[in-house]
Structure formats: structure tokens, C-alpha cells
Amino acid sequence: MQVIKTIDEMRQARKASKKSLGFVPTMGYLHEGHLSLVRKAKDDNKLVAVSIFVNPTQFGPKEDFKNYPRDTERDLAMLKPLTDYVFMPSDEEMYPASYDTWVDVKGVTDVLEGSARPGHFRGVSTVVLKLFNIVEPTRAYFGQKDAQQVAVINKMVKDLNMNLKVITCPTLREPDGLAMSSRNTYLTPEQRRASPVLYQALNLAKELASQGEWDAVAIRKEMTKLIQKENIADIEYISIADNETLKEIHRIKYPALVSMAVKFGRTRLIDNMVLDK
């Protein structure tokens, strides 16, 4: 495994081999969800590259950039048996003082997380495009847990005619259903006990739709009632939307994306499920 810290080094490494390369961009503090993406990349490609970069431009002024969990030594130990290259640039390497170019993907960024976190997806799409240009992957791997991010990246790749394939992999969950996330470490014991209600609410939506309840307002109402049984859960939004455009729908039309953001204290969790036939 080669640990690379500069753009020039990464480009030289990629230039040295034209073999298929699977790429997993991460912000580090890896968990089994990340590793499942890396394993899929390893299965599909001759080479694997993983980036570890806590991207400052996707954090808002009141968000947790400085406190975002980091453990580089642990991350590298986890990646060593699975990865050929680990790209770990500094902030200055990715955003030098003269930097002033941004990528704005319109439409799919105007709702849900884009509405709740202004500027977030500008930072995401910009850094992902930069990483794609630096690493030159054959395939790039993202988790379904960040469903809106997947929609944004897919649209960017399509609109800009990029020569790579985006692969979406299933959300990995804890035994009680909580989606794996680096931010789960912020939860207190009480909040952690309450947090599986998100997955329970998603399964409720799936069950109601399968029973013939196609009224999205009615389903959201039942999901809200269930989540509110946990007094410490503070709902930011519950959405039922078209899976591609992310526009809200009034009646279930497959495939539909059910997604939510819920705060437990200061910790904000997101989760989703695609309803399909």
C-alpha cells in the first residue's frame, strides 16, 4: 500500500499503470461501511485507491469541521490489506491560496440536505470532481446512505461527460438498524438507544406502501408519530421524493426515496430507503 500526499505523486502513480482502478473517496475515521465500498472496488478492479480528506469546503460555519473525528493511523491499518493507494492531501494541497473555482450542480442540490446546509453540495461536488481528475478512476464507489450525494455526483458525471462509472452500494447498518456513520460516535448512550427509530420509521414507510398506502402525506404523518415517541428525537425533515430528481411526490411512484434528517442533541443523523416494486 502506497500512501501519497501530493497531487503530482498521485498522478505519477496512476500514470504508471493503466489497469482498471476503483476509487473510494472518504473523510477518514473509517468504519465497516467504508470498508464494504473498498472491498467492492477490489472485487471489480485491478487496483484500488482510497482518499482520506476532511474537506473543509463542505462544512458550514456552525458545523463540526474542527471536531470531525480523525484517526489516520487506525484508518491506514484498516486499509492496508485492501488498498493499493491511499491519497491523503493537505488542505493547502487541495485548496492553495489562489484557489477560486467551484462546481455547482443545480436542481438536485436545492432540496433536503442542500436546503438545510447551504453550500454543502458545492463543496462536495467541487472536491469530488478534483479527486476524480487527480485519481482518474475507472469506477467510483459511494454508499446509499448519502442518497442525495449519490444523486449529485451522478448528475455531475453525466452532465460533464466524465469517463468513469459511479457505483452505489447498499447502506451498512448496526445490528439494531442504525446506519453506520462516523458521526454515531457523537451520540450519548441515551441517544444511541433511541437512534434506531430512524430505521424503524423507514421500514414503516415500506410496510405502509406495500399494503397499498400511496399517499405520501399520510406515510410521513405515520413516520413522524413513530419518531416522536422518542422524546429526544428532533425531526428536521422527512421526505418522500422521486429517486432521481429528489422532487417531493404526493403519491408513491416507484422508485421513491424516503429520507430524513433527525437530531439527537447536537448530533444530526440522516438515513434513507428506496421504495421499489
SVG drawing of the C-alpha trace seen along z (x, -y; Angstrom):
<svg xmlns="http://www.w3.org/2000/svg" viewBox="-54 -34 59 44">
<polyline fill="none" stroke="black" stroke-width="0.4" points="0.0,0.0 1.4,-3.4 0.5,-6.4 0.5,-9.5 0.3,-13.1 0.7,-15.2 -1.3,-15.6 1.8,-15.1 2.7,-11.8 -0.9,-10.5 -0.8,-11.4 2.5,-9.7 1.3,-6.6 -1.8,-6.5 0.2,-7.1 2.4,-4.2 -0.5,-1.7 -3.4,-1.8 -5.1,1.1 -8.7,0.6 -8.9,-1.4 -11.7,-1.6 -11.8,-4.7 -13.4,-5.3 -13.4,-8.9 -13.7,-9.2 -13.2,-11.7 -11.5,-9.1 -12.4,-7.7 -13.3,-4.6 -15.9,-2.0 -17.3,1.2 -19.5,-0.8 -16.4,-2.4 -14.6,1.0 -17.6,2.6 -17.1,0.0 -13.3,0.7 -14.0,4.5 -16.4,3.9 -13.8,1.8 -11.2,4.5 -13.6,7.1 -14.4,5.0 -10.9,3.6 -7.2,4.5 -6.2,1.5 -7.9,-0.3 -7.4,-3.9 -8.9,-5.5 -8.7,-9.1 -8.7,-10.4 -9.5,-14.1 -11.7,-16.0 -13.0,-18.5 -13.3,-22.0 -15.5,-23.5 -18.5,-21.2 -18.8,-22.3 -21.0,-25.2 -19.8,-27.9 -21.7,-26.3 -20.7,-22.7 -18.2,-20.3 -15.1,-20.6 -12.6,-21.0 -14.1,-18.4 -14.8,-15.9 -13.3,-12.5 -9.9,-11.7 -7.6,-8.6 -5.2,-8.3 -3.1,-5.5 -6.2,-3.4 -7.5,-4.1 -4.3,-3.1 -4.1,0.1 -7.7,1.0 -6.9,0.2 -3.5,1.9 -4.8,5.4 -7.4,3.9 -5.8,0.9 -3.1,0.1 -3.0,-3.7 -4.2,-6.0 -4.3,-9.6 -4.0,-12.0 -3.6,-15.6 -3.4,-18.5 -5.9,-21.4 -3.3,-23.5 -2.6,-20.9 -6.2,-20.8 -7.1,-24.5 -4.0,-26.7 -4.3,-30.3 -5.1,-31.2 -8.0,-28.7 -11.3,-30.2 -13.2,-27.7 -16.3,-25.9 -18.8,-23.3 -22.5,-24.0 -24.9,-21.1 -28.3,-22.7 -31.7,-21.2 -30.9,-18.2 -29.0,-20.3 -31.8,-22.8 -33.8,-20.4 -33.3,-18.2 -29.6,-18.5 -29.0,-21.2 -31.7,-23.3 -30.7,-22.5 -27.0,-23.0 -26.4,-25.9 -23.1,-25.5 -22.6,-21.9 -23.0,-20.3 -20.9,-23.0 -18.1,-21.8 -18.9,-18.1 -19.1,-18.4 -16.0,-20.5 -13.8,-18.2 -15.1,-15.1 -14.5,-16.5 -11.0,-17.4 -10.4,-14.0 -11.7,-12.3 -9.4,-14.5 -6.4,-13.6 -7.0,-9.9 -8.6,-9.1 -10.7,-6.1 -12.4,-3.6 -15.1,-3.3 -16.0,-5.3 -17.9,-3.9 -20.4,-5.7 -22.8,-4.5 -26.6,-4.7 -26.7,-6.2 -25.8,-9.6 -28.5,-9.2 -28.6,-12.9 -24.8,-13.0 -25.1,-10.0 -27.7,-11.8 -25.5,-14.9 -22.4,-13.0 -24.3,-11.0 -25.7,-14.2 -22.3,-15.9 -20.7,-12.9 -23.4,-12.7 -23.6,-16.5 -19.8,-16.8 -19.4,-13.7 -16.9,-12.2 -15.2,-8.9 -16.0,-6.8 -18.8,-4.8 -20.4,-5.6 -21.3,-2.6 -23.8,-2.9 -23.5,-0.3 -26.1,0.6 -26.1,-1.1 -24.4,0.9 -26.2,1.0 -25.6,1.9 -27.5,4.9 -30.3,2.7 -30.6,0.9 -28.7,-2.3 -26.9,-3.3 -23.1,-3.2 -21.7,-6.7 -18.6,-8.4 -21.0,-10.8 -22.5,-8.0 -19.5,-8.4 -21.0,-11.7 -24.2,-10.0 -24.6,-9.7 -25.7,-6.3 -29.3,-7.6 -29.2,-9.0 -27.7,-5.8 -30.5,-3.7 -33.1,-6.0 -31.5,-6.3 -32.7,-3.0 -36.2,-4.7 -35.0,-6.2 -34.7,-2.7 -38.0,-1.7 -39.7,-4.7 -38.2,-3.8 -39.4,-0.2 -42.9,-1.6 -43.0,-3.6 -42.0,-0.5 -44.7,1.6 -47.4,-1.0 -46.6,-1.4 -46.6,2.4 -50.1,2.5 -51.4,0.1 -51.0,-3.3 -49.7,-5.5 -50.5,-8.9 -47.1,-10.4 -48.5,-12.8 -50.2,-10.0 -47.0,-8.0 -44.9,-10.9 -47.5,-11.5 -47.2,-8.0 -43.4,-8.1 -43.5,-11.4 -45.7,-9.9 -43.3,-6.9 -40.2,-9.1 -41.8,-11.5 -42.3,-8.6 -38.6,-9.1 -38.7,-12.4 -35.1,-13.3 -35.5,-13.0 -35.9,-16.4 -37.1,-16.0 -35.6,-18.4 -37.3,-16.8 -39.0,-13.7 -39.1,-13.5 -40.8,-11.2 -39.4,-12.2 -38.6,-11.0 -35.5,-8.9 -33.7,-10.7 -34.9,-14.4 -35.5,-14.4 -38.7,-16.4 -41.4,-15.7 -44.2,-13.5 -47.8,-13.4 -48.4,-9.7 -46.0,-6.9 -44.5,-6.3 -41.7,-3.8 -38.8,-4.2 -39.3,-6.7 -36.7,-7.9 -37.8,-8.1 -35.2,-10.2 -34.9,-12.1 -32.7,-14.2 -33.2,-13.9 -31.2,-15.5 -30.4,-13.8 -29.0,-16.6 -26.3,-18.2 -25.8,-15.1 -27.6,-15.2 -28.3,-11.9 -29.5,-11.2 -31.0,-8.0 -33.0,-6.8 -34.6,-3.9 -35.6,-3.4 -39.1,-2.1 -39.3,0.1 -41.7,2.7"/>
</svg>
